[in-house]
């Protein structure tokens, strides 16, 4: 896939984040530092091999994966932690996790305040 073909298809975030791509990125970011075959990436990302095959050009185009070794007839790949896009995705992953944690704490705090209010009303009656 050359740059012109890709730009005509989609650009930026829209071109990168399909549901299948999000699953692959989530798996690779969460379990970085290990080598995986394409089959293992598909299985652990919970997508079929055909979907991974359709995404593979984008993963290579954006330097998200890199080949690490051949084991027999199987090529192994890992997350390319040197890629500026991967670095940005890792930062985004951390921001999203902290955002979600803050939301949970906020919801639990609001529930706790509501429970305290109910307790106070019950005492009055």
Order of alpha helices (4+ residues) and beta strands (2+ residues): alpha-alpha-alpha-alpha-alpha-beta-beta-alpha
